[in-house]
Amino acid sequence: MEKADPSETKPALPREASRRDRLRAVSPEALAQILSAHRIYLETGREQGTRADLSAADLEGCDLSGQALRRIKLDHACLRNANLADANLQRANLIGADLGGACLTGADLEGARISGANLDAAQLDAASFVGADLEFAIMTQAVLRQARLQGADMSGVNLEGADLREADLRAANLRGASLRRARMDRADLRDVRLGGAFLDGASLRQVDLRGAYLRLARFDGADLSAADLRDTQGLVRAQLATALSLTESRLPTGLSAAE
């Protein structure tokens, strides 16, 4: 039997590998120079230095912890497993960036643009996303314990299996978001917009949902024990009928868990 030509049997590159081929390599020396110029750019009020542009750069595994990265451009960059703990990323551009498995514990991303980014299994505990744009970001299995997300645009975000315990999501937009099996115990969800969101199997024990917009939100199998649902908008009895538990929950006036 003739052996097949290796060039004919070579498998196609997976999507991730082909994406890496399009990334820009940055040496440690070049990165240090770029960040030094960016620091001067920030310290002089943008009069000197150069705003760092690391868009589509391969920065996988880089240690950028504690760095002043405000307003940096990192669109479509690869930051998988990078260390960005306590970094200042206010108003940074991270659109479509790959931050899978990255550590951003305590990082400040206030006003950052992170739409469409991959934050799968990222460590985001105690991070600040106040007013950030996270539209359609992938945040499955991410750890967001005690994170601050007030006023963030998280419409269409995928937070399946994420840990949002004690997170502050006041007035955040989670329209159409997937929060299936998310852990959200004791989270502050006052005035949040959850219209059409999926909270199937989520743990919502002791959450504060006062003033939240819940039209067409799904709570199938969700644990709403001791949750505060007073003054919510758009919530109807049918939505609560399939919840796992409503024990000690506080419901809107005129609404009860009874059929």
C-alpha positions in Angstrom: 0.0 0.0 0.0 1.3 3.4 -0.9 2.0 5.9 1.8 0.0 9.0 1.7 1.7 12.3 0.9 2.2 14.0 4.3 1.3 17.3 2.7 -2.1 15.8 1.8 -2.8 14.4 5.3 -1.7 17.3 7.4 -4.7 18.4 9.5 -6.0 22.0 9.2 -4.8 24.4 11.8 -7.4 24.9 14.7 -8.9 28.3 15.0 -6.8 29.2 18.0 -3.6 28.3 16.2 -4.5 30.2 13.1 -5.3 33.2 15.2 -1.9 33.1 16.9 -0.3 33.3 13.4 -1.9 36.7 13.0 -0.5 38.0 16.4 2.4 40.4 16.6 5.5 39.2 18.4 6.9 41.6 21.0 10.2 41.0 22.6 10.7 41.7 26.4 13.0 44.6 25.5 10.5 46.1 23.0 7.7 45.7 25.6 9.7 47.5 28.3 10.4 50.4 25.9 6.7 50.6 24.9 5.6 50.6 28.5 8.2 53.2 29.5 7.0 55.6 26.7 3.4 55.0 27.8 4.3 55.9 31.4 5.8 59.2 30.3 2.7 59.7 28.1 0.5 59.4 31.3 2.8 61.3 33.6 3.0 64.3 31.3 -0.7 64.5 30.5 -0.2 63.1 27.0 2.3 65.9 26.1 5.3 63.6 25.9 5.9 59.9 25.4 3.7 57.7 23.3 0.4 56.0 24.0 1.1 52.2 24.0 -0.4 50.3 21.1 -0.2 46.6 21.7 -3.2 45.7 19.6 -3.0 42.1 18.3 0.3 41.5 20.3 1.2 38.1 21.7 1.6 38.8 25.4 0.6 35.3 26.6 1.8 34.8 30.2 3.3 38.3 30.6 3.7 39.8 34.0 2.1 43.2 33.9 0.9 43.3 37.5 0.7 46.7 39.2 1.5 48.5 35.9 0.1 51.9 34.9 -1.7 50.9 31.7 -4.5 53.5 31.7 -5.7 54.2 28.1 -3.5 51.4 26.6 -4.5 49.8 23.3 -4.8 46.0 23.6 -7.5 45.3 21.1 -7.4 41.6 20.0 -4.2 41.0 21.9 -3.4 37.6 23.4 -3.1 37.9 27.2 -3.9 34.3 28.1 -2.7 33.4 31.6 -1.1 36.9 31.9 -0.7 38.5 35.3 -2.5 41.9 35.4 -3.2 41.9 39.2 -3.7 45.4 40.6 -2.9 46.9 37.2 -4.5 50.3 36.3 -6.4 49.7 33.1 -8.8 52.5 33.3 -10.3 53.4 29.9 -8.1 50.8 28.3 -9.1 49.3 24.9 -9.4 45.5 25.2 -12.0 44.8 22.5 -11.8 41.2 21.4 -8.7 40.5 23.6 -8.0 37.0 24.8 -7.7 37.1 28.6 -8.5 33.4 29.2 -7.1 32.3 32.5 -5.6 35.7 33.2 -5.2 37.1 36.7 -6.8 40.6 37.1 -7.4 40.4 40.8 -7.8 44.0 42.2 -7.2 45.5 38.7 -9.0 48.8 37.8 -10.8 48.6 34.5 -13.2 51.5 35.1 -14.5 52.7 31.7 -12.6 50.2 29.8 -13.8 48.8 26.4 -13.8 45.0 26.7 -16.6 44.1 24.4 -16.3 40.6 22.7 -13.3 39.8 24.9 -12.6 36.3 26.1 -12.3 36.2 30.0 -13.0 32.5 30.4 -11.8 31.2 33.8 -10.1 34.6 34.5 -9.4 35.7 38.1 -11.3 38.9 38.4 -12.0 39.0 42.2 -12.2 42.5 43.7 -11.6 44.0 40.2 -13.4 47.2 39.2 -15.4 47.3 36.0 -17.4 50.4 36.9 -18.9 51.8 33.7 -17.0 49.4 31.5 -18.3 48.0 28.2 -18.4 44.2 28.4 -21.0 43.6 25.8 -21.0 40.0 24.5 -17.8 39.2 26.5 -17.2 35.5 27.3 -16.8 35.2 31.1 -17.6 31.5 31.7 -16.2 30.1 34.9 -14.7 33.5 35.7 -14.2 34.5 39.4 -15.7 37.9 40.1 -16.1 37.7 43.9 -16.6 41.2 45.4 -16.0 42.7 41.9 -17.4 46.2 41.3 -19.5 46.3 38.1 -21.8 49.3 38.8 -23.3 50.7 35.6 -21.3 48.3 33.3 -22.8 47.3 30.0 -22.9 43.5 30.1 -25.6 42.9 27.6 -25.3 39.5 26.0 -22.4 38.5 28.2 -21.8 34.8 28.9 -21.3 34.3 32.6 -22.2 30.6 32.8 -20.8 29.0 35.9 -19.1 32.3 37.0 -18.6 33.2 40.7 -20.2 36.6 41.4 -20.7 36.2 45.1 -20.9 39.6 46.9 -20.3 41.4 43.6 -21.7 44.9 43.2 -23.7 45.1 39.9 -25.9 48.0 40.7 -27.5 49.5 37.6 -25.6 47.2 35.3 -27.1 46.2 32.0 -27.3 42.4 31.8 -30.0 42.3 29.1 -30.0 38.9 27.4 -27.0 37.7 29.4 -26.5 34.0 30.3 -26.0 33.4 34.0 -26.8 29.8 34.0 -25.4 28.0 37.1 -23.7 31.2 38.2 -23.1 31.7 41.9 -24.4 35.2 42.9 -25.1 34.8 46.6 -25.3 38.1 48.5 -24.6 40.1 45.2 -26.0 43.7 45.0 -28.3 43.7 41.9 -30.3 46.8 42.7 -31.7 48.5 39.6 -29.9 46.0 37.3 -31.5 45.3 33.9 -32.0 41.5 33.4 -34.6 41.5 30.7 -34.5 38.3 28.8 -31.6 37.0 30.9 -31.0 33.3 31.6 -30.5 32.5 35.3 -31.4 28.8 35.1 -29.8 26.9 38.0 -28.1 30.0 39.4 -27.6 30.5 43.1 -29.2 33.8 44.1 -29.3 33.4 47.8 -29.7 36.7 49.7 -29.3 38.8 46.6 -30.7 42.3 46.6 -32.8 42.7 43.4 -34.8 45.8 44.5 -35.8 47.9 41.5 -34.4 45.4 39.0 -36.0 45.0 35.6 -36.8 41.3 35.2 -39.2 41.0 32.2 -38.8 37.6 30.5 -35.9 36.7 32.8 -35.7 32.9 33.4 -35.3 31.4 36.9 -35.7 27.7 36.2 -34.1 25.8 39.0 -32.6 29.0 40.5 -32.2 29.3 44.3 -33.8 32.6 45.4 -33.7 31.8 49.1 -33.8 35.0 51.2 -33.6 37.1 48.0 -35.1 40.6 48.1 -37.3 41.1 45.0 -39.3 44.1 46.2 -40.1 46.8 43.7 -38.8 44.8 40.8 -40.3 45.6 37.4 -41.7 43.1 34.8 -41.7 40.1 37.1 -44.7 37.8 37.0 -45.7 34.8 39.0 -45.0 32.3 36.2 -41.3 33.2 36.2 -41.0 32.1 39.9 -43.1 28.9 39.5 -40.0 26.9 38.3 -37.5 28.4 40.8 -35.8 25.9 43.1 -36.4 27.8 46.3 -38.1 31.0 47.4 -37.7 30.3 51.1 -37.7 33.6 53.1 -37.6 35.6 49.9 -39.3 39.0 49.8 -41.6 39.4 46.8 -43.2 42.5 45.2 -46.5 43.6 46.5 -49.3 41.5 45.1 -47.0 38.7 44.0 -46.5 35.3 45.8 -44.9 32.0 45.0 -48.2 30.3 45.2 -49.8 29.0 42.1 
